[in-house]
Amino acid sequence: MQTKDIYVYIEQRDNVLQEVSFELLSEARKLVSAIKSADFKVVGILIGHDLKKLIPEVFAHGADTVIVADDTRLGHYSTQYYTDVIADIIKKHHPDSLLIGASVLGRDLAPRIAARVDTGLTADATKIEIDPTDENSTQLWITRPAFGGNLFGTIVCPNHRPQMATIRPKVLDADFYVAGRTGNVIEVQLNPTREDKVTFIKQIKKEIHGVNIAKARIIVSGGRGVIDHFNLLQKCADEVGGVVAASRGVVDKGGASKEIQVGQTGKTVRPTLYIACGISGAVQHTAGMDKSEFIIAINTDPQAPIFSVANVGIVGDAVEILPYLIEEIKSIKAEHNL
């Protein structure tokens, strides 16, 4: 069967487009540019109710075509109905690939779609590329952490289409945006295979305590080496206008809440500045922060893996170094009236 184009599920919540969708659209544009043997396009799938105002943003962020399913029954997420819509789209349009954000919603939806259309799914991917060994290929090479994050595996799906992957938020760049872009809009109908047995009653929004580290520009993060000295990290973060985060080791020992955990089993962050204090830098942690723009690492072990991803490395005890760093920051701020 002839397949074509890279499709992206455009996630929206309460009619607000999610950032991970913009990241996937930008990545899809790079992928279609790398395909030399076929004229592939980027197609967005937008599902919900009262979606008209969202379509221009999907085009601006990279879609050439937007397939829209607008129905009151789709106003709130339904695994059953959303799967019905996307499975029908796949059967009619035969996409070569389908990318979905590895959000809570995406992780629920993607495996159901894959099972429905009899294809494979690579979950929690951190990198996607077109097969670099064959200039005529449309085969995706999808990389994800494996064996608890101790190594990375590259997975292919050579015999089934669409190739499917869920991609973690914040691991890709949302760097494509052209205001005023337009394209084709295709409207589709919900044709449910059966009635959804789940009835939506009301939405209870999660209470967010503190800050969302995934959106922070500056992060001061601590590992087990500073587990009893997070007050120092907070003082440093306060001086630079940042927030405090932690490694899994600290969270597991009860030294910090899960909400501020960085890493494979925590949150993926991409701040302008990441200061890692007393963090060894196992791949489980670096997978969640190695895309930071500038990384400063402080660790007593000169062979600590964290230094391999750091822009600046300081060998020493963070508990002894941080007070000097805090005073230096204060001095600079006073000198420049900051």
Rosetta silent file (secondary structure, phi, psi, omega in degrees, C-alpha in Angstrom):
SEQUENCE: MQTKDIYVYIEQRDNVLQEVSFELLSEARKLVSAIKSADFKVVGILIGHDLKKLIPEVFAHGADTVIVADDTRLGHYSTQYYTDVIADIIKKHHPDSLLIGASVLGRDLAPRIAARVDTGLTADATKIEIDPTDENSTQLWITRPAFGGNLFGTIVCPNHRPQMATIRPKVLDADFYVAGRTGNVIEVQLNPTREDKVTFIKQIKKEIHGVNIAKARIIVSGGRGVIDHFNLLQKCADEVGGVVAASRGVVDKGGASKEIQVGQTGKTVRPTLYIACGISGAVQHTAGMDKSEFIIAINTDPQAPIFSVANVGIVGDAVEILPYLIEEIKSIKAEHNL
SCORE:     score description
SCORE:     0.000 S_00000001
   1 L     0.000  133.561  179.301    0.000    0.000    0.000 S_00000001
   2 L   -75.462  123.383  177.934    1.308    3.438   -0.939 S_00000001
   3 L  -116.411  155.308 -174.358    1.770    5.624    2.129 S_00000001
   4 L  -156.543  147.545  171.285    2.611    9.304    2.237 S_00000001
   5 L    78.553  158.190  176.858    3.239   12.268    4.550 S_00000001
   6 E  -109.780  121.284 -177.697    4.055   12.677    8.220 S_00000001
   7 E  -100.354  146.385  178.590    1.036   13.195   10.458 S_00000001
   8 E  -129.603  126.181  173.361    1.119   14.896   13.853 S_00000001
   9 E   -76.697  121.771 -177.945   -1.600   14.620   16.481 S_00000001
  10 E   -93.442  104.527 -177.068   -2.234   18.188   17.665 S_00000001
  11 L   -80.762  131.333  173.052   -3.049   18.003   21.344 S_00000001
  12 E  -131.223  145.933  176.384   -5.330   20.640   22.799 S_00000001
  13 E  -131.418  124.624 -175.592   -6.725   20.954   26.276 S_00000001
  14 L    53.633   38.566  179.841   -9.611   23.296   26.982 S_00000001
  15 L    61.238   31.500  172.409   -9.043   24.621   23.457 S_00000001
  16 E  -119.150  121.263  179.918   -5.445   25.572   24.218 S_00000001
  17 E   -67.292  137.972 -177.902   -2.822   24.035   21.939 S_00000001
  18 L   -88.994  143.552 -174.842   -0.099   22.218   23.868 S_00000001
  19 H   -57.324  -34.895 -178.879    3.563   23.126   23.401 S_00000001
  20 H   -60.290  -29.570  178.612    4.539   19.529   22.603 S_00000001
  21 H   -66.737  -38.258  177.419    2.425   19.754   19.432 S_00000001
  22 H   -66.234  -37.592  177.401    4.504   22.701   18.211 S_00000001
  23 H   -62.499  -42.299 -178.955    7.674   20.719   18.934 S_00000001
  24 H   -70.222  -37.631  177.033    6.389   17.786   16.870 S_00000001
  25 H   -62.969  -43.231  177.967    5.323   20.002   13.968 S_00000001
  26 H   -62.494  -42.123  178.898    8.789   21.573   13.845 S_00000001
  27 H   -66.701  -38.865  178.108   10.412   18.148   13.924 S_00000001
  28 H   -61.563  -37.200  177.737    8.067   16.872   11.211 S_00000001
  29 H   -62.897  -40.710  178.351    9.146   19.762    8.976 S_00000001
  30 H   -66.184  -38.025 -179.189   12.786   18.724    9.426 S_00000001
  31 H   -67.172  -44.783 -179.588   11.936   15.115    8.650 S_00000001
  32 H   -66.500  -29.564  177.073   10.054   15.881    5.424 S_00000001
  33 H   -67.990  -28.443 -179.514   12.962   18.099    4.348 S_00000001
  34 H   -82.044  -11.835  179.492   15.279   15.110    4.795 S_00000001
  35 L   -87.949  110.948 -175.283   13.138   12.898    2.547 S_00000001
  36 L   -95.458  -18.930 -172.026   14.513   13.311   -0.964 S_00000001
  37 L   -91.012   -6.645 -177.150   12.683   10.503   -2.728 S_00000001
  38 L  -150.846  154.503  179.655    9.113   11.730   -2.178 S_00000001
  39 L   -92.823   79.532 -178.554    7.193   14.958   -1.784 S_00000001
  40 L   -83.928  148.997  176.375    5.982   14.477    1.765 S_00000001
  41 L  -118.911  165.249  175.179    3.868   17.044    3.590 S_00000001
  42 E  -100.695  124.748 -176.474    3.201   17.710    7.264 S_00000001
  43 E  -120.575  124.988  176.959   -0.403   16.992    8.257 S_00000001
  44 E   -97.061  140.804  175.705   -1.897   17.971   11.613 S_00000001
  45 E  -110.640  115.833 -176.338   -4.818   16.117   13.186 S_00000001
  46 E  -116.799  120.477 -174.835   -6.917   18.403   15.382 S_00000001
  47 E  -126.047  135.296  178.056   -9.742   16.884   17.430 S_00000001
  48 E   160.284 -147.513  178.029  -12.208   18.566   19.774 S_00000001
  49 L  -139.141  139.764 -178.662  -15.057   21.046   19.667 S_00000001
  50 L    60.237   59.106 -170.998  -15.168   24.692   18.541 S_00000001
  51 L  -100.309   -2.957 -170.422  -11.711   24.452   17.007 S_00000001
  52 H   -52.735  -41.562 -175.575  -11.877   27.074   14.254 S_00000001
  53 H   -71.744  -14.297 -178.555   -9.722   29.631   16.060 S_00000001
  54 H   -86.843  -21.936 -172.986   -6.922   27.074   16.606 S_00000001
  55 H   -60.091  -45.076  179.622   -6.372   26.169   12.946 S_00000001
  56 H   -57.096  -35.273  179.441   -4.257   29.240   11.985 S_00000001
  57 H   -67.698  -34.892  178.931   -1.795   28.442   14.793 S_00000001
  58 H   -65.989  -41.446  175.615   -1.365   24.880   13.530 S_00000001
  59 H   -64.127  -44.593 -177.018   -0.487   26.209   10.074 S_00000001
  60 H   -60.946  -31.909 -178.303    1.870   28.821   11.515 S_00000001
  61 L   -90.802    5.735  168.486    3.780   26.150   13.419 S_00000001
  62 L   131.259   -8.822 -178.632    4.378   23.998   10.357 S_00000001
  63 L   -75.086  141.316  172.669    1.375   22.046    9.101 S_00000001
  64 L   -91.273  -31.935  178.041    0.652   22.013    5.358 S_00000001
  65 E  -135.952  143.272  174.836   -2.762   20.421    5.882 S_00000001
  66 E  -122.456  122.638  174.855   -4.976   20.269    8.952 S_00000001
  67 E   -96.307  122.238 -172.088   -7.528   17.488    9.353 S_00000001
  68 E  -116.730  128.505  171.207  -10.218   18.652   11.746 S_00000001
  69 E  -115.757  106.137 -175.559  -12.777   16.588   13.656 S_00000001
  70 E  -116.436  114.860 -174.607  -15.127   19.025   15.394 S_00000001
  71 L  -156.252  142.228  179.570  -17.970   17.487   17.388 S_00000001
  72 H   -59.415  -30.870  179.462  -19.597   18.163   20.742 S_00000001
  73 H   -71.196  -13.077  179.910  -18.851   14.562   21.723 S_00000001
  74 H  -101.454    5.124 -176.643  -15.145   15.319   21.219 S_00000001
  75 L   -62.672  -32.439  174.326  -15.148   18.380   23.464 S_00000001
  76 L  -117.190  143.624 -175.819  -13.613   16.335   26.290 S_00000001
  77 L   -56.047  132.137  176.414  -10.954   13.703   25.681 S_00000001
  78 L  -135.663  119.015  178.591  -12.314   10.225   25.032 S_00000001
  79 H   -56.334  -44.047 -177.680   -9.980    7.319   24.322 S_00000001
  80 H   -62.388  -55.262 -174.016  -12.753    5.566   22.413 S_00000001
  81 H   -70.934  -39.208  179.889  -13.875    8.462   20.214 S_00000001
  82 H   -66.004  -37.836  176.342  -10.420    9.930   19.573 S_00000001
  83 H   -65.013  -41.857  178.303   -9.167    6.490   18.528 S_00000001
  84 H   -57.872  -46.215 -178.147  -12.156    6.086   16.214 S_00000001
  85 H   -62.752  -50.744 -174.767  -11.412    9.413   14.504 S_00000001
  86 H   -69.941  -36.969  177.448   -7.681    8.841   14.038 S_00000001
  87 H   -62.461  -41.017  177.533   -8.078    5.202   12.961 S_00000001
  88 H   -63.257  -40.617  178.360  -10.553    6.308   10.270 S_00000001
  89 H   -62.294  -44.182 -179.753   -8.100    8.990    9.096 S_00000001
  90 H   -62.523  -43.999 -178.078   -5.284    6.446    8.884 S_00000001
  91 H   -67.164  -28.503 -178.990   -7.405    3.973    6.924 S_00000001
  92 H   -87.839  -40.626 -171.169   -8.494    6.654    4.458 S_00000001
  93 H  -104.197  -14.353  175.179   -5.318    8.700    3.975 S_00000001
  94 L    53.785   61.349  176.959   -2.565    6.105    4.648 S_00000001
  95 L   -66.369  150.634  177.242    0.050    8.257    6.418 S_00000001
  96 L   -79.698  -33.075 -179.506    3.631    7.038    6.412 S_00000001
  97 E  -144.166  154.148  175.541    4.229    8.204    9.991 S_00000001
  98 E  -138.612  121.538 -179.871    2.232    9.472   12.957 S_00000001
  99 E  -108.983  136.269 -178.635    3.841   11.406   15.816 S_00000001
 100 E  -134.969  139.120  177.472    2.112   11.940   19.169 S_00000001
 101 E   -67.237  141.502 -179.711    3.318   13.789   22.252 S_00000001
 102 L   -85.830   52.666  173.052    4.182   11.573   25.221 S_00000001
 103 L   -84.479  178.634  175.922    1.843   13.476   27.518 S_00000001
 104 H   -58.218  -43.564  179.812   -0.581   11.722   29.847 S_00000001
 105 H   -66.883  -46.641 -178.158   -3.188   11.931   27.095 S_00000001
 106 H   -63.118  -35.809  179.800   -0.803   10.864   24.322 S_00000001
 107 H   -70.304  -23.721  175.486    0.435    7.863   26.263 S_00000001
 108 H   -80.813  -40.968 -172.475   -3.152    6.712   26.625 S_00000001
 109 H   -77.713  -43.837 -171.425   -4.160    7.352   23.024 S_00000001
 110 H   -58.461  -48.876 -179.042   -1.156    6.138   21.011 S_00000001
 111 H   -64.660  -31.524  177.824   -1.139    2.422   21.968 S_00000001
 112 H   -65.909  -41.759  178.554   -4.894    2.165   21.345 S_00000001
 113 H   -64.055  -46.555 -178.152   -4.440    3.602   17.834 S_00000001
 114 H   -58.691  -42.218  178.541   -1.472    1.318   17.106 S_00000001
 115 H   -66.347  -39.162 -177.585   -3.451   -1.746   18.133 S_00000001
 116 H   -64.600  -39.571 -175.250   -6.481   -0.639   16.098 S_00000001
 117 H  -102.504    8.393  173.347   -4.522   -0.179   12.842 S_00000001
 118 L    58.990   59.093  175.555   -2.099   -3.084   13.442 S_00000001
 119 L  -138.311  175.857 -179.555    1.202   -1.239   13.528 S_00000001
 120 L   -90.955  163.969  179.603    4.134   -0.772   15.884 S_00000001
 121 E  -142.629  127.085  172.420    4.702    2.002   18.393 S_00000001
 122 E  -101.383  119.739 -173.871    7.920    3.340   19.873 S_00000001
 123 E   -97.774  148.310  174.417    7.143    5.038   23.180 S_00000001
 124 E    57.181   45.556  179.285    8.949    7.915   24.910 S_00000001
 125 E   -70.198  150.688  176.993   11.305    8.674   22.036 S_00000001
 126 L  -117.650  -10.907 -179.815   14.029   11.275   22.485 S_00000001
 127 E  -154.943  140.124  176.850   15.304   11.462   18.888 S_00000001
 128 E  -135.914  136.824  175.940   13.886   10.837   15.413 S_00000001
 129 E  -149.044  160.830  173.046   15.657   10.865   12.060 S_00000001
 130 E   -81.921  140.127 -179.412   15.246    9.517    8.545 S_00000001
 131 L   -40.852  108.871 -176.781   17.433    6.471    7.810 S_00000001
 132 L   -75.931   -7.491 -177.614   20.832    8.105    7.104 S_00000001
 133 L   -90.974   -7.492 -176.182   22.132    5.035    5.268 S_00000001
 134 L  -139.922  110.443 -175.910   19.623    5.249    2.393 S_00000001
 135 L   -69.127  -14.988  179.389   18.951    8.518    0.575 S_00000001
 136 L  -101.101    9.342 -173.789   15.727    7.106   -0.910 S_00000001
 137 L   -88.364  152.435  168.049   14.298    5.928    2.388 S_00000001
 138 L  -116.847   11.964 -177.645   11.310    7.187    4.348 S_00000001
 139 L   -71.422  129.381  175.806   12.150    4.850    7.231 S_00000001
 140 E   -84.441  136.989  167.463   12.223    6.494   10.637 S_00000001
 141 E  -103.984  114.208 -173.042   15.026    5.710   13.065 S_00000001
 142 E  -114.145  120.933 -176.335   13.496    6.316   16.481 S_00000001
 143 E  -105.846  136.814  178.630   15.742    6.454   19.543 S_00000001
 144 E  -146.197  156.747  174.638   14.549    5.973   23.110 S_00000001
 145 E   -65.773  145.830  179.259   16.076    5.113   26.503 S_00000001
 146 E  -136.893  163.361  178.315   16.162    1.397   27.269 S_00000001
 147 H    49.992   53.494  176.943   16.982   -0.856   30.227 S_00000001
 148 H    69.752   20.389  178.785   16.089    1.770   32.805 S_00000001
 149 H    87.285    5.742 -178.553   17.887    4.489   30.915 S_00000001
 150 L   -76.947  -16.145  173.917   21.276    2.740   31.043 S_00000001
 151 E  -155.234  170.036  179.104   21.511    2.790   27.255 S_00000001
 152 E  -114.685  138.634  178.427   19.651    4.095   24.212 S_00000001
 153 E  -116.923  143.529  175.987   18.108    1.910   21.537 S_00000001
 154 E  -105.337  125.296 -171.377   17.185    2.844   17.971 S_00000001
 155 E  -116.972  139.841  176.033   13.972    1.209   16.782 S_00000001
 156 L  -125.114  157.752  178.373   12.549    0.798   13.276 S_00000001
 157 L  -127.825   80.132 -169.330    9.189   -0.405   12.001 S_00000001
 158 L   -77.663  -21.517 -169.741   10.001   -1.719    8.499 S_00000001
 159 L  -111.076   -2.979 -178.100    6.932   -3.798    7.700 S_00000001
 160 L  -134.184  151.032  177.528    3.941   -1.810    8.956 S_00000001
 161 L  -136.252  146.408    4.034    2.559    1.668    8.441 S_00000001
 162 L   -78.351  154.892  169.028    2.131    4.190    9.805 S_00000001
 163 E   -72.252  128.673 -174.435    5.336    4.308   11.751 S_00000001
 164 E  -122.840  143.484  176.469    4.264    5.568   15.172 S_00000001
 165 E  -151.196  145.017  166.023    6.109    7.197   18.050 S_00000001
 166 E  -103.884  139.506 -174.304    5.340    9.162   21.165 S_00000001
 167 E  -123.362  131.322 -177.270    7.912   11.858   21.922 S_00000001
 168 L   -64.649  139.002  174.373    8.605   13.361   25.316 S_00000001
 169 L   -59.475  147.323  174.322    7.839   17.054   25.710 S_00000001
 170 L    77.404    1.057  177.892   10.825   19.429   25.761 S_00000001
 171 L   -92.267  -12.136  178.756   13.272   17.101   23.986 S_00000001
 172 L  -118.504  160.198  179.767   12.679   18.739   20.584 S_00000001
 173 L   -89.648  132.358  171.381   12.826   22.353   19.456 S_00000001
 174 L   -93.522   67.868 -169.562    9.627   24.236   18.627 S_00000001
 175 L  -106.247   10.521  176.122   11.635   26.440   16.273 S_00000001
 176 L  -108.818  124.069  175.180    9.331   26.690   13.251 S_00000001
 177 L  -158.264  120.890  176.755    6.876   29.551   13.131 S_00000001
 178 L  -131.057  106.357 -178.916    5.704   31.557   10.132 S_00000001
 179 L   -61.914  139.502  176.590    2.844   33.919   10.855 S_00000001
 180 L    84.856   -0.537  176.657    0.099   33.910    8.259 S_00000001
 181 L   -61.236  144.719  176.787    0.880   30.483    6.790 S_00000001
 182 L  -132.264  175.043  178.975   -2.175   28.759    5.357 S_00000001
 183 L  -173.503 -162.410 -178.977   -2.968   25.401    3.866 S_00000001
 184 E   -85.183  140.128  173.674   -5.668   22.856    3.224 S_00000001
 185 E  -115.640  124.509  178.600   -8.343   22.125    5.803 S_00000001
 186 E  -115.009  122.420  178.865  -10.045   18.740    5.666 S_00000001
 187 E   -96.232  134.223  178.629  -13.097   18.196    7.839 S_00000001
 188 E  -126.228  160.972 -177.971  -13.918   14.682    9.009 S_00000001
 189 L  -107.196  151.530  171.297  -16.788   13.241   11.009 S_00000001
 190 L   -78.879  119.564  175.419  -16.815   11.116   14.123 S_00000001
 191 L  -119.950   82.640 -172.444  -18.100    7.672   13.170 S_00000001
 192 L   -63.688  140.032  175.943  -17.951    5.796   16.471 S_00000001
 193 L   -73.825  -27.339  174.216  -17.457    2.036   16.404 S_00000001
 194 L  -163.773  165.435 -179.347  -19.520    1.917   19.579 S_00000001
 195 L   -70.026  138.004  177.229  -20.811    4.271   22.222 S_00000001
 196 L   -68.106  125.782 -178.440  -18.241    5.454   24.738 S_00000001
 197 L   -78.134  -12.985 -179.580  -19.074    3.832   28.082 S_00000001
 198 L   -90.989  128.479  178.668  -17.302    6.643   29.943 S_00000001
 199 L  -109.228  126.237  178.568  -19.459    9.661   30.760 S_00000001
 200 L   -78.210  125.487 -179.885  -17.803   13.000   31.474 S_00000001
 201 L  -104.217  -57.598  176.420  -19.315   14.589   34.572 S_00000001
 202 L  -158.764  160.917 -179.610  -16.996   17.421   35.531 S_00000001
 203 L  -104.724  127.791  176.599  -13.386   18.492   35.348 S_00000001
 204 L  -111.747  108.831 -176.283  -11.388   18.942   38.541 S_00000001
 205 L   -73.515  139.685  179.719   -8.223   20.864   37.779 S_00000001
 206 L   -68.596  134.544  176.146   -5.077   19.762   39.525 S_00000001
 207 L   -78.903  125.550 -179.152   -3.805   22.171   42.136 S_00000001
 208 L  -100.789  118.974  178.543   -0.265   23.230   41.281 S_00000001
 209 L  -101.312  131.542 -178.735    1.891   24.032   44.276 S_00000001
 210 L    78.792 -145.997 -175.367    5.030   26.069   43.668 S_00000001
 211 L  -113.510  160.667  175.492    6.425   26.467   40.167 S_00000001
 212 L   -92.865  106.420 -174.875    6.489   24.307   37.070 S_00000001
 213 H   -64.224  -22.659 -179.383   10.183   23.518   36.561 S_00000001
 214 H   -65.812  -20.291 -179.142    9.508   22.523   32.938 S_00000001
 215 H  -105.511    1.679 -175.895    8.881   26.208   32.166 S_00000001
 216 L   -75.596  143.189  178.027   11.726   27.674   34.249 S_00000001
 217 L   -87.509  -28.374  178.913   14.520   29.641   32.542 S_00000001
 218 E  -131.841  129.833 -178.206   17.046   29.088   35.344 S_00000001
 219 E  -130.228  131.519  171.213   17.267   25.929   37.458 S_00000001
 220 E  -110.057  112.052 -170.500   19.518   25.125   40.412 S_00000001
 221 E  -115.051  141.615 -177.671   19.319   21.375   40.841 S_00000001
 222 E  -120.960  147.619  176.216   20.598   19.175   43.646 S_00000001
 223 L  -113.387 -165.525 -176.783   21.563   15.535   43.985 S_00000001
 224 H   -63.220  -21.858  178.598   22.351   13.253   46.885 S_00000001
 225 H   -66.870  -17.150 -179.815   25.592   15.152   47.463 S_00000001
 226 H  -129.072   24.057 -171.685   23.596   18.129   48.760 S_00000001
 227 L   -58.143  -29.125 -179.051   20.463   16.389   50.050 S_00000001
 228 L   -97.174   10.829 -174.021   20.727   18.075   53.471 S_00000001
 229 L  -134.096   36.397 -179.588   21.551   21.509   52.070 S_00000001
 230 H   -70.011  -14.377  173.754   18.681   22.435   49.752 S_00000001
 231 H   -64.447  -34.133  176.380   18.411   25.725   51.637 S_00000001
 232 H   -66.547  -41.468  178.279   21.673   26.713   49.927 S_00000001
 233 H   -62.364  -40.996 -179.614   20.234   25.803   46.537 S_00000001
 234 H   -64.747  -40.231  177.509   17.160   27.904   47.263 S_00000001
 235 H   -62.169  -42.122  178.784   19.318   30.907   48.230 S_00000001
 236 H   -65.372  -43.879  179.870   21.282   30.562   44.994 S_00000001
 237 H   -62.492  -40.064  179.278   18.105   30.179   42.953 S_00000001
 238 H   -62.190  -39.122 -177.452   16.608   33.265   44.614 S_00000001
 239 H   -69.453  -32.437 -177.616   19.656   35.351   43.715 S_00000001
 240 H  -101.052    5.426  179.270   19.598   34.390   40.033 S_00000001
 241 L    71.316   35.071 -178.366   15.826   34.422   39.650 S_00000001
 242 L  -115.943 -168.137  178.955   15.587   30.691   39.247 S_00000001
 243 E  -128.736  162.798 -179.045   13.893   27.662   40.790 S_00000001
 244 E   -97.900  140.244  175.302   15.132   24.583   42.623 S_00000001
 245 E  -133.265  176.507 -176.105   14.979   21.063   41.194 S_00000001
 246 E  -146.717  160.262  173.895   16.244   17.662   42.292 S_00000001
 247 L   -85.981  169.113 -179.497   17.528   14.329   41.056 S_00000001
 248 H   -63.455  -35.076 -179.418   15.644   11.081   41.536 S_00000001
 249 H   -58.124  -39.384  178.847   18.017   10.031   44.311 S_00000001
 250 H   -69.289  -43.586 -179.220   16.925   12.993   46.417 S_00000001
 251 H   -63.680  -43.488 -179.571   13.234   12.412   45.699 S_00000001
 252 H   -61.608  -31.003 -179.912   13.480    8.705   46.526 S_00000001
 253 L   -89.402    4.319  177.480   15.004    9.563   49.911 S_00000001
 254 L    81.338   13.015 -178.543   12.242   12.060   50.647 S_00000001
 255 L   -82.995  -11.166  179.487   14.479   15.097   50.312 S_00000001
 256 L  -158.689  160.784 -178.884   12.313   16.767   47.629 S_00000001
 257 L   -82.332  155.989  178.671    8.899   16.352   46.039 S_00000001
 258 H   -59.373  -27.980 -177.110    8.273   14.450   42.825 S_00000001
 259 H   -61.979  -23.562 -177.797    7.024   17.717   41.251 S_00000001
 260 H  -111.655   17.727  179.062   10.587   19.056   41.004 S_00000001
 261 E   -79.996  131.185  176.187   12.319   15.859   39.863 S_00000001
 262 E  -105.266  137.188  175.339   14.370   16.127   36.673 S_00000001
 263 L   140.644 -172.428 -175.946   15.155   13.077   34.582 S_00000001
 264 L   -59.606  -38.549  179.715   13.781   10.134   32.685 S_00000001
 265 L   -99.860    7.646  175.990   11.182    9.368   35.354 S_00000001
 266 L  -118.268 -134.553 -179.328   10.675   13.040   36.203 S_00000001
 267 E  -104.461  149.414  173.520   10.363   16.120   34.036 S_00000001
 268 L   -94.448  128.558 -176.684   12.334   17.107   30.972 S_00000001
 269 L  -124.100  152.474  177.954   13.635   20.666   31.214 S_00000001
 270 L  -139.574   61.238 -178.549   15.346   23.035   28.770 S_00000001
 271 L   -74.514  168.780  172.613   16.298   26.137   30.760 S_00000001
 272 L   -67.871  -39.232 -179.769   18.700   28.849   29.696 S_00000001
 273 E  -134.160  131.402  177.304   20.899   27.946   32.673 S_00000001
 274 E  -126.724  118.407  178.366   21.080   24.668   34.615 S_00000001
 275 E  -107.389  112.719 -177.213   23.306   24.458   37.697 S_00000001
 276 E   -99.489  116.852 -176.091   23.819   20.852   38.795 S_00000001
 277 E  -113.849  118.104  177.492   25.028   20.529   42.389 S_00000001
 278 L    65.045   28.753  179.215   26.159   17.188   43.759 S_00000001
 279 L  -109.864  123.699 -176.373   24.609   15.308   40.840 S_00000001
 280 L   -68.154  -36.019  176.966   26.687   12.473   39.387 S_00000001
 281 L    97.334   34.481  173.881   24.994   12.675   36.003 S_00000001
 282 L   -60.350  154.538 -174.684   23.672    9.188   35.315 S_00000001
 283 H   -59.530  -28.252  178.159   21.931    8.934   31.949 S_00000001
 284 H   -61.769  -32.126  178.590   18.561    8.733   33.705 S_00000001
 285 H   -85.490  -47.753 -175.542   19.116   12.301   34.903 S_00000001
 286 H   -64.302  -24.947  177.065   20.920   13.800   31.911 S_00000001
 287 L   -61.653  -21.601 -178.433   18.159   12.560   29.596 S_00000001
 288 L   -99.248   -2.391 -176.399   15.958   15.156   31.267 S_00000001
 289 L  -144.831   -0.922 -173.654   18.304   18.168   31.162 S_00000001
 290 L   -72.331   -6.202  175.869   21.075   17.758   28.581 S_00000001
 291 L   -93.442    7.267  176.021   19.291   20.078   26.121 S_00000001
 292 L   -60.805  147.220 -176.195   19.711   23.026   28.515 S_00000001
 293 L   -66.204  -40.927 -179.614   21.399   25.987   26.824 S_00000001
 294 E  -142.069  129.341 -175.061   24.187   26.309   29.415 S_00000001
 295 E  -121.823  126.519  172.709   25.083   23.788   32.105 S_00000001
 296 E  -112.403  126.324 -178.724   27.286   24.371   35.153 S_00000001
 297 E  -117.830  135.006  176.188   28.186   21.246   37.136 S_00000001
 298 E  -123.387  119.726 -177.447   29.665   21.108   40.646 S_00000001
 299 E  -155.782  144.670 -179.454   30.806   17.701   41.883 S_00000001
 300 L   -73.308  -21.175 -177.737   33.572   16.301   44.085 S_00000001
 301 L   -94.239  112.523 -179.183   34.292   13.477   41.615 S_00000001
 302 L   -64.747  -16.173  179.639   36.352   14.685   38.628 S_00000001
 303 L   -98.644    8.933 -178.117   35.186   11.620   36.679 S_00000001
 304 L   -60.781  134.078 -178.429   31.471   12.251   37.264 S_00000001
 305 H   -57.989  -23.316 -178.231   29.460   11.749   34.051 S_00000001
 306 H   -59.953  -28.439 -178.773   27.754   15.130   34.569 S_00000001
 307 H   -68.648  -20.386 -179.825   30.934   16.847   33.386 S_00000001
 308 H   -73.315  -18.575  178.375   30.535   15.281   29.937 S_00000001
 309 L  -110.232   -3.974 -175.817   27.402   17.355   29.294 S_00000001
 310 L   -83.994  145.745  171.283   28.449   20.481   31.218 S_00000001
 311 L   -80.165  -35.524  176.596   29.692   23.684   29.621 S_00000001
 312 E  -131.851  128.864  178.550   31.530   24.562   32.845 S_00000001
 313 E  -117.802  135.266  178.928   32.646   22.008   35.393 S_00000001
 314 E  -122.335  117.457  178.750   33.782   22.757   38.944 S_00000001
 315 E   -88.300  113.976 -178.588   35.445   19.957   40.917 S_00000001
 316 L   165.747  177.483 -178.865   34.636   20.488   44.560 S_00000001
 317 L   -84.280  118.047 -177.790   32.023   20.268   47.299 S_00000001
 318 H   -60.514  -30.726 -179.981   28.908   22.209   46.273 S_00000001
 319 H   -64.723  -32.432  178.343   28.110   22.858   49.941 S_00000001
 320 H   -85.027  -32.435 -174.529   31.395   24.781   50.247 S_00000001
 321 H   -81.557  -37.398 -175.385   31.269   26.414   46.804 S_00000001
 322 H   -57.537  -42.439  178.029   27.660   27.660   46.741 S_00000001
 323 H   -57.918  -39.554  177.442   28.114   30.276   49.527 S_00000001
 324 H   -65.979  -40.065  179.220   30.965   31.836   47.534 S_00000001
 325 H   -64.296  -41.772  179.772   28.868   31.719   44.365 S_00000001
 326 H   -62.288  -44.770  179.922   25.929   33.366   46.143 S_00000001
 327 H   -65.290  -36.690  179.084   28.138   36.182   47.484 S_00000001
 328 H   -66.922  -40.007  177.659   29.676   36.718   44.054 S_00000001
 329 H   -63.915  -43.381  177.943   26.243   36.978   42.450 S_00000001
 330 H   -59.628  -42.354 -179.488   25.170   39.486   45.105 S_00000001
 331 H   -62.822  -43.117  179.850   28.301   41.541   44.455 S_00000001
 332 H   -65.417  -41.627  179.186   27.702   41.619   40.706 S_00000001
 333 H   -64.031  -39.781  179.035   24.064   42.599   41.196 S_00000001
 334 H   -66.988  -40.645 -178.829   25.042   45.417   43.561 S_00000001
 335 H   -62.872  -35.649 -176.751   27.715   46.670   41.188 S_00000001
 336 L  -104.288    9.981  179.208   25.261   46.856   38.289 S_00000001
 337 L    55.165   43.921 -178.716   22.231   47.905   40.359 S_00000001
 338 L   -91.155    0.000    0.000   20.350   44.763   39.382 S_00000001
